[in-house]
């Protein structure tokens, strides 16, 4: 320990001197820039000394912190322009650290293949950014889309951590904290009826219902992942700590309620299928217990909701009944029209129209005037439109592979976490045709992490001597 510190102390001391001198020179003439240097130095220190906390911070910043808030305080950001966000800075430095660390690690063939595919996709994405800029696309829109797709690179940041038993346990504990915070944040939005801005807050009204007062949007894509992940951990039956089991049940309950309050039928169906996937992959006894307990838990939940939130339960029932008749769903019809316009763009440029590309259409039948849009509800079509059919297929196959791949980890505890990640990814892949996870800043970083968790290496299951194994020893997250 002391020898390691001594070896690194000249570098640390030199860095501190450089930071101190820079801050001192800027303090009198540019105090805000001096503060920026201090903040940047703190970020770099955290990334080097606390990689797990860094990874958890990236997930929290992208999945929970409102984009408008980050952009307001970003470099060059504002109400009409996308600036450099705090999440961008942390991710870029984390990628730099990962590049250094991964050079010294021996990766499995599985992870080498996945990393290569992801790097090829990101290279194509960078070329499409240049393509979009060179053809006169809005640079702010193109840059925002590149930032979103760069979120998948969190896979590379997570690789060194999921392969280290000590770091992995801390990461598992950190993710449990994130799930609890996510569910709590969702209920805060609901009870305060936070205004809907930048996909955060509660959007007024619930289509095709008579009693709905709004739909929870903040954390929308993350709720299915939290529900499936907590369920997989509990289903394993190997969480020895009663405190951790209680926290997992709390995370499952909070996020299930938030998922209900989104009133998004696609998310409900996808989550149920994700839970079914996890149940099928469970051991025989666990599968039987789940099939017996699940209906009882659902009935208890409905009973509680009927007593404390009858209006919300009635709205959910009305939304479920609309699944039988999609012909009257105006939003669904508009998405069909939107997809036709996107398909026209794909046919015209199968290798990609470039980031920032737009379509121009409206829906006269529903009195929607034509507008220019960079967005498409179908994520698969959006991907083929912006980066090209080959790159879109490449990324989709990467995620499909992660869902069906066999984890190399040898312990049942870690296999349960891997299965939970696979179930979460499956839910997102099923959501993609109606709600674009691939082009959502709030979820792409989390999807990159799920790629790593779904394909855990054997090393993650090899505990250090004397340390608790797997889910029995969730440590607080810190480097």
NORJOSUL-V190404 format. One record per run of one state. SS is the DSSP state (helix for helix, strand for strand, loop for the rest). FROM is the first residue (numbers start at 0). LEN is the number of residues. If there is no record, write none. Layout:
[[SS;FROM;LEN] [SS;FROM;LEN]]
//
This chain:
[[loop;0;1] [helix;1;28] [loop;29;1] [helix;30;19] [loop;49;1] [helix;50;13] [loop;63;3] [helix;66;6] [loop;72;2] [strand;74;1] [loop;75;8] [strand;83;1] [loop;84;1] [helix;85;17] [loop;102;6] [helix;108;26] [loop;134;4] [helix;138;24] [loop;162;2] [helix;164;28] [loop;192;2] [strand;194;1] [loop;195;1] [strand;196;1] [loop;197;2] [strand;199;1] [loop;200;1] [strand;201;3] [loop;204;9] [strand;213;3] [loop;216;3] [helix;219;16] [loop;235;6] [helix;241;21] [loop;262;2] [helix;264;17] [loop;281;2] [helix;283;25] [loop;308;1] [helix;309;15] [loop;324;5] [helix;329;19] [loop;348;10] [strand;358;5] [helix;363;3] [loop;366;1] [strand;367;6] [loop;373;5] [helix;378;9] [loop;387;1] [helix;388;16] [loop;404;7] [helix;411;20] [loop;431;9] [helix;440;14] [loop;454;3] [helix;457;4] [loop;461;8] [helix;469;4] [loop;473;6]]
//
